[in-house]
């Protein structure tokens, strides 16, 4: 874009700032699309057809986004920083520009020898006070000398990119914090499974769904056999290890629709939607067999971890308490029969 007179330069600057405002305020463009639009805007305004958004880590220069008339520079390409003109931006920690490299003091630079780029204008991208990379434009042909307005415009471009990166990081950190808080309120920290509070909410919702749509589901209440003896002989850390093992094995074996929670000290409750009692019995037997067969050592002993299981199938008028009560009775019947046993529900009347 020609800016041969001060008036023309001022008008061009106002035009590019207006377009920049439209790009950055657009609700239809995501971050990548906005950066692409800014690269095209800068290429047009500065008369430099190559535009690059880079990330710099030490001496490594990574191309994050790029525009090039022949598509010779693409995202994912990597260079040594010292082989790019951006090394001058990094050294100065500020905007640097060269409008005719062949007639400048950097005509022996590796970038000129390798790529014959005659013109370059680049600015550092700062994110929370730390350099992230650069936003830069270049051309194989010389161009007009860069004005003070050009320098401020490329600095403004880079500033917006840095601000958006920082904002994205803040939003990501906020979402991570929200997820961590949510996990704390719904997850058992020892096993990584859901906690009792979350399971109670799920049971209530599933009972309502079953009444409304006549859907079937089954719950399984599992309790470690001889858990107090395990703790007494080997210490509570061994008991914790056993609970963690169950959490790992059950998470690996569960179906996508199942919900597993730590229900009590050594008790676990599994909610199995769209499942029959027969299917639940087979699944829970495989689960307890897998826990039993998984290598578990305490001191120098190889131990078998077994669980007793009781099933509960919802009936008309059930609450979550009455349903769990029947599963609990069935579980104690299984425990009285022998280790690693599974029993269907029994009436509590």
Secondary structure as the mmCIF struct_conf table of DSSP 4:
data_model
#
loop_
_struct_conf.conf_type_id
_struct_conf.id
_struct_conf.beg_label_comp_id
_struct_conf.beg_label_asym_id
_struct_conf.beg_label_seq_id
_struct_conf.end_label_comp_id
_struct_conf.end_label_asym_id
_struct_conf.end_label_seq_id
BEND BEND1 UNK A 5 UNK A 5
HELX_RH_AL_P HELX_RH_AL_P1 UNK A 6 UNK A 25
BEND BEND2 UNK A 27 UNK A 28
HELX_RH_AL_P HELX_RH_AL_P2 UNK A 31 UNK A 46
TURN_TY1_P TURN_TY1_P1 UNK A 47 UNK A 47
STRN STRN1 UNK A 50 UNK A 57
TURN_TY1_P TURN_TY1_P2 UNK A 58 UNK A 59
STRN STRN2 UNK A 60 UNK A 67
TURN_TY1_P TURN_TY1_P3 UNK A 69 UNK A 70
BEND BEND3 UNK A 71 UNK A 71
BEND BEND4 UNK A 73 UNK A 73
TURN_TY1_P TURN_TY1_P4 UNK A 75 UNK A 76
STRN STRN3 UNK A 78 UNK A 80
HELX_RH_3T_P HELX_RH_3T_P1 UNK A 81 UNK A 83
BEND BEND5 UNK A 84 UNK A 84
TURN_TY1_P TURN_TY1_P5 UNK A 85 UNK A 85
HELX_RH_AL_P HELX_RH_AL_P3 UNK A 86 UNK A 92
TURN_TY1_P TURN_TY1_P6 UNK A 93 UNK A 93
BEND BEND6 UNK A 94 UNK A 94
STRN STRN4 UNK A 96 UNK A 98
BEND BEND7 UNK A 99 UNK A 99
HELX_RH_3T_P HELX_RH_3T_P2 UNK A 101 UNK A 103
BEND BEND8 UNK A 104 UNK A 104
TURN_TY1_P TURN_TY1_P7 UNK A 105 UNK A 108
BEND BEND9 UNK A 109 UNK A 109
HELX_RH_AL_P HELX_RH_AL_P4 UNK A 110 UNK A 115
STRN STRN5 UNK A 119 UNK A 127
TURN_TY1_P TURN_TY1_P8 UNK A 128 UNK A 129
STRN STRN6 UNK A 130 UNK A 139
BEND BEND10 UNK A 140 UNK A 141
HELX_LH_PP_P HELX_LH_PP_P1 UNK A 144 UNK A 147
HELX_RH_AL_P HELX_RH_AL_P5 UNK A 148 UNK A 186
STRN STRN7 UNK A 187 UNK A 187
TURN_TY1_P TURN_TY1_P9 UNK A 189 UNK A 191
BEND BEND11 UNK A 192 UNK A 193
STRN STRN8 UNK A 194 UNK A 194
HELX_RH_AL_P HELX_RH_AL_P6 UNK A 196 UNK A 213
STRN STRN9 UNK A 217 UNK A 224
TURN_TY1_P TURN_TY1_P10 UNK A 225 UNK A 226
HELX_RH_AL_P HELX_RH_AL_P7 UNK A 227 UNK A 234
HELX_RH_AL_P HELX_RH_AL_P8 UNK A 236 UNK A 253
TURN_TY1_P TURN_TY1_P11 UNK A 256 UNK A 257
STRN STRN10 UNK A 259 UNK A 262
BEND BEND12 UNK A 264 UNK A 266
STRN STRN11 UNK A 267 UNK A 273
TURN_TY1_P TURN_TY1_P12 UNK A 274 UNK A 274
HELX_RH_AL_P HELX_RH_AL_P9 UNK A 277 UNK A 293
BEND BEND13 UNK A 294 UNK A 294
STRN STRN12 UNK A 297 UNK A 298
TURN_TY1_P TURN_TY1_P13 UNK A 299 UNK A 300
STRN STRN13 UNK A 301 UNK A 302
STRN STRN14 UNK A 307 UNK A 313
TURN_TY1_P TURN_TY1_P14 UNK A 316 UNK A 317
HELX_RH_AL_P HELX_RH_AL_P10 UNK A 320 UNK A 337
TURN_TY1_P TURN_TY1_P15 UNK A 339 UNK A 340
STRN STRN15 UNK A 342 UNK A 343
#
